[in-house]
Amino acid sequence: MPTYRFYDKIKDTEYEELMTIAEMEKFIKKKHITLLPPTQMNIVSTTGTIDGKTDDGWKEQLSRIADKHPDSNLGRRYRRRGIKEAKTKEVLEKHRKIARAKGKYK
């Protein structure tokens, strides 16, 4: 439910109420109550990467998930690979590239 700002002309006061739209429409039908425009909104934004403000515990959890799913995007980004595994992958990619050029591999 939204919060609305009202002005009471009789009491000369400004206040906020939490109510539904239907309740607000009934409420402002009173002659001495005026609906005020909303105040400035608080906009929250984030800049940078997901790693920039992430604590080590969450990074470790992402690493565990990545170990279980090595071929996912998360696995490619956070998984700890050994030197042997990295070199093997490079060789496989090299041979796939050669095979694609010859038309043997799609």
PyMOL commands that set and color helices and strands:
alter all, ss='L'
color gray80, all
select helices_A, chain A and resi 21-27+56-68+73-78+83-102
alter helices_A, ss='H'
color red, helices_A
select strands_A, chain A and resi 3-8+13-18+33-36
alter strands_A, ss='S'
color yellow, strands_A
deselect
rebuild
show_as cartoon
